[in-house]
Amino acid sequence: MSVKELQTQVLDLSVSDRMALVQVVVQSLRDPHQCSDRRTLVHKMKGLLRTAQPAPTDAQVADMLNQRQMERTLT
C-alpha cells in the first residue's frame, strides 16, 4: 500500500478511528523501539481500516465523490 493510498483511506475513516490512528502514530514516535518493525505498524494501521461493513459499490463510491465535489463547490 502506498502512502497516497493510505492517506485516501484515512480520510474515509470516522473521526474516532482517525484519532485512534493518530494515537498509534504518536506512540510510535515517542518510543521508536516499540514500533520499530514497520510491518507491525502497518498491520496495526490496516486493522484500523477494517470494518464490518461490505465495501461500497462503484455506484456508491461515485455518489460519495459527487456529494463531496458538490460540498466543495458550495463552500
PyRosetta script that sets phi, psi and omega in degrees:
from pyrosetta import init, pose_from_sequence

init()
pose = pose_from_sequence("MSVKELQTQVLDLSVSDRMALVQVVVQSLRDPHQCSDRRTLVHKMKGLLRTAQPAPTDAQVADMLNQRQMERTLT")
pose.set_psi(1, 129.6)
pose.set_omega(1, -179.9)
pose.set_phi(2, -82.8)
pose.set_psi(2, 165.2)
pose.set_omega(2, 179.0)
pose.set_phi(3, -61.9)
pose.set_psi(3, -40.7)
pose.set_omega(3, -179.8)
pose.set_phi(4, -61.9)
pose.set_psi(4, -43.2)
pose.set_omega(4, 178.1)
pose.set_phi(5, -63.6)
pose.set_psi(5, -40.5)
pose.set_omega(5, 179.0)
pose.set_phi(6, -64.2)
pose.set_psi(6, -43.2)
pose.set_omega(6, 178.8)
pose.set_phi(7, -60.8)
pose.set_psi(7, -41.7)
pose.set_omega(7, 179.2)
pose.set_phi(8, -62.3)
pose.set_psi(8, -44.3)
pose.set_omega(8, -179.2)
pose.set_phi(9, -68.8)
pose.set_psi(9, -34.7)
pose.set_omega(9, 179.3)
pose.set_phi(10, -63.2)
pose.set_psi(10, -39.5)
pose.set_omega(10, -179.5)
pose.set_phi(11, -66.4)
pose.set_psi(11, -19.7)
pose.set_omega(11, 177.9)
pose.set_phi(12, -86.2)
pose.set_psi(12, -7.2)
pose.set_omega(12, -178.8)
pose.set_phi(13, -76.2)
pose.set_psi(13, 158.5)
pose.set_omega(13, 173.6)
pose.set_phi(14, -70.5)
pose.set_psi(14, 165.1)
pose.set_omega(14, -179.4)
pose.set_phi(15, -61.1)
pose.set_psi(15, -42.2)
pose.set_omega(15, -178.8)
pose.set_phi(16, -65.1)
pose.set_psi(16, -38.2)
pose.set_omega(16, 177.7)
pose.set_phi(17, -68.0)
pose.set_psi(17, -37.2)
pose.set_omega(17, 177.4)
pose.set_phi(18, -66.2)
pose.set_psi(18, -37.8)
pose.set_omega(18, 177.5)
pose.set_phi(19, -64.5)
pose.set_psi(19, -40.1)
pose.set_omega(19, 177.2)
pose.set_phi(20, -62.5)
pose.set_psi(20, -39.9)
pose.set_omega(20, 178.2)
pose.set_phi(21, -64.6)
pose.set_psi(21, -42.3)
pose.set_omega(21, 177.7)
pose.set_phi(22, -59.7)
pose.set_psi(22, -41.6)
pose.set_omega(22, 179.7)
pose.set_phi(23, -62.2)
pose.set_psi(23, -41.0)
pose.set_omega(23, 178.6)
pose.set_phi(24, -64.0)
pose.set_psi(24, -43.4)
pose.set_omega(24, -178.9)
pose.set_phi(25, -66.0)
pose.set_psi(25, -45.8)
pose.set_omega(25, 179.7)
pose.set_phi(26, -62.3)
pose.set_psi(26, -42.5)
pose.set_omega(26, 178.8)
pose.set_phi(27, -61.3)
pose.set_psi(27, -39.1)
pose.set_omega(27, -180.0)
pose.set_phi(28, -66.9)
pose.set_psi(28, -28.8)
pose.set_omega(28, 178.7)
pose.set_phi(29, -78.4)
pose.set_psi(29, -32.2)
pose.set_omega(29, 178.8)
pose.set_phi(30, -70.6)
pose.set_psi(30, -41.0)
pose.set_omega(30, -178.1)
pose.set_phi(31, -127.0)
pose.set_psi(31, 82.7)
pose.set_omega(31, -175.2)
pose.set_phi(32, -61.5)
pose.set_psi(32, -23.0)
pose.set_omega(32, -179.9)
pose.set_phi(33, -75.3)
pose.set_psi(33, -27.0)
pose.set_omega(33, -178.5)
pose.set_phi(34, -68.4)
pose.set_psi(34, -40.4)
pose.set_omega(34, -179.0)
pose.set_phi(35, -117.7)
pose.set_psi(35, 36.7)
pose.set_omega(35, -177.4)
pose.set_phi(36, -68.2)
pose.set_psi(36, -27.0)
pose.set_omega(36, 179.2)
pose.set_phi(37, -79.0)
pose.set_psi(37, 113.1)
pose.set_omega(37, -176.0)
pose.set_phi(38, -59.7)
pose.set_psi(38, -36.5)
pose.set_omega(38, 179.9)
pose.set_phi(39, -62.4)
pose.set_psi(39, -38.9)
pose.set_omega(39, 178.8)
pose.set_phi(40, -63.2)
pose.set_psi(40, -45.2)
pose.set_omega(40, 179.9)
pose.set_phi(41, -63.9)
pose.set_psi(41, -44.9)
pose.set_omega(41, 179.4)
pose.set_phi(42, -62.9)
pose.set_psi(42, -40.7)
pose.set_omega(42, 178.6)
pose.set_phi(43, -61.3)
pose.set_psi(43, -42.7)
pose.set_omega(43, 178.2)
pose.set_phi(44, -62.9)
pose.set_psi(44, -42.6)
pose.set_omega(44, -179.1)
pose.set_phi(45, -68.3)
pose.set_psi(45, -39.3)
pose.set_omega(45, 178.3)
pose.set_phi(46, -64.3)
pose.set_psi(46, -34.9)
pose.set_omega(46, 177.3)
pose.set_phi(47, -61.5)
pose.set_psi(47, -32.7)
pose.set_omega(47, 177.3)
pose.set_phi(48, -69.3)
pose.set_psi(48, -25.6)
pose.set_omega(48, -177.7)
pose.set_phi(49, -83.8)
pose.set_psi(49, -13.9)
pose.set_omega(49, -179.0)
pose.set_phi(50, -75.0)
pose.set_psi(50, 140.3)
pose.set_omega(50, 175.4)
pose.set_phi(51, -133.7)
pose.set_psi(51, 166.4)
pose.set_omega(51, 177.4)
pose.set_phi(52, -83.7)
pose.set_psi(52, -8.4)
pose.set_omega(52, -178.3)
pose.set_phi(53, -85.3)
pose.set_psi(53, 149.7)
pose.set_omega(53, 175.6)
pose.set_phi(54, -70.7)
pose.set_psi(54, 158.0)
pose.set_omega(54, 178.3)
pose.set_phi(55, -63.6)
pose.set_psi(55, 145.0)
pose.set_omega(55, 179.6)
pose.set_phi(56, -68.4)
pose.set_psi(56, 151.3)
pose.set_omega(56, 177.6)
pose.set_phi(57, -75.5)
pose.set_psi(57, 167.4)
pose.set_omega(57, 177.9)
pose.set_phi(58, -59.0)
pose.set_psi(58, -39.2)
pose.set_omega(58, 179.9)
pose.set_phi(59, -65.3)
pose.set_psi(59, -40.1)
pose.set_omega(59, 178.5)
pose.set_phi(60, -65.8)
pose.set_psi(60, -40.7)
pose.set_omega(60, 178.2)
pose.set_phi(61, -63.9)
pose.set_psi(61, -42.7)
pose.set_omega(61, 178.4)
pose.set_phi(62, -60.9)
pose.set_psi(62, -42.1)
pose.set_omega(62, 177.5)
pose.set_phi(63, -62.8)
pose.set_psi(63, -43.0)
pose.set_omega(63, 178.7)
pose.set_phi(64, -62.1)
pose.set_psi(64, -42.6)
pose.set_omega(64, 179.4)
pose.set_phi(65, -65.2)
pose.set_psi(65, -40.7)
pose.set_omega(65, 177.8)
pose.set_phi(66, -64.0)
pose.set_psi(66, -42.1)
pose.set_omega(66, 177.6)
pose.set_phi(67, -61.6)
pose.set_psi(67, -44.7)
pose.set_omega(67, -179.6)
pose.set_phi(68, -63.0)
pose.set_psi(68, -40.5)
pose.set_omega(68, 179.3)
pose.set_phi(69, -64.9)
pose.set_psi(69, -41.0)
pose.set_omega(69, 178.3)
pose.set_phi(70, -64.6)
pose.set_psi(70, -40.4)
pose.set_omega(70, 177.8)
pose.set_phi(71, -60.8)
pose.set_psi(71, -41.5)
pose.set_omega(71, -179.5)
pose.set_phi(72, -66.3)
pose.set_psi(72, -39.6)
pose.set_omega(72, -177.7)
pose.set_phi(73, -74.8)
pose.set_psi(73, -25.0)
pose.set_omega(73, -179.7)
pose.set_phi(74, -83.2)
pose.set_psi(74, -18.4)
pose.set_omega(74, -178.5)
pose.set_phi(75, -100.8)
pose.dump_pdb("model.pdb")
